[in-house]
Amino acid sequence: MNITVLVKQVPNTAEIRIDPVKNTLIRDGVPSIINPDDKAGLEEALRLKEQFGATVTVLSMGPPQAEIALREAMAMGADRAILVSDRKFGGADTLATSTTLVAALKQLSSDLIIAGRQAIDGDTAQVGPQVAEMLDLPQVSYVKKLQFDGKKTLKIERAIEDGHYLLEVDLPCLITVLTEANKPRYMHVNHLVEVFKKEVEIWDFAKIQPDESQIGLAGSPTKVKKSYTKGVKQSGKIVQPANAEEAADLIVEKLKELFII
């Protein structure tokens, strides 16, 4: 089984800065990590590899610095790493990103594509489903647990707001995984030495040849009008009523002040 895991290097959300002109994230100088949902997806792939002898490829679109995240993925146990990187891909929204990734995926033979549910720098949860639609693959999102029968069928527990679905889907397919699906392993100490001897393949525009009108900032139908960081809120007022009746009176008084009642 050939598994491709879509991995994104994201800025640490505690140190995000925004370009006031372009309304895009400033990534230079900001510490980056592997997106948590993607890391959970990688762990699922590595578990399948251990059980069934799968080959795991990690695929990412991003600037040259994203190579660090892919080397971390290989140190965890991935067999192959591909970075789709070219200035023409810059400024892409989710649709342009998906278009670019699909152009790369069409050059790979994938029985299973795994993505994280969403990235912490955008929180759209759109790339995985868009990729599945463009490749005309069945998809299951919000995967919390999965089992493989060793042949062609995945049994999946898909989380929903007030419970879960139990589903079966045949390969080839695409799934998106939740962070809580598992606890990703640490990098293996032996792999840390070996990983810098391995090649991270760089695939540029010429290699994958997507439709240039559908990629990058120019090919992105979504335009960000304004971006800004959260303002600091004033600390709340803490009250300690003597009993339930006094607490109820305080609540009613506050609701009247706010003209809610």
Secondary structure, DSSP 8 states (H G I E B T S, - for coil): -EEEEE--EEE-GGG-EE-TTT-SEE-TTS-EEE-HHHHHHHHHHHHHHHHH--EEEEEEES-GGGHHHHHHHHHHT-SEEEEE--GGGTT--HHHHHHHHHHHHTTS--SEEEEES--TTT----HHHHHHHHHT--EEEEEEEEEE-SSSEEEEEEEETTEEEEEEEESSEEEEE-GGG-------HHHHHHGGGS-EEEE-HHHH---GGGSTTTT----------------------SSHHHHHHHHHHHHHHTT--
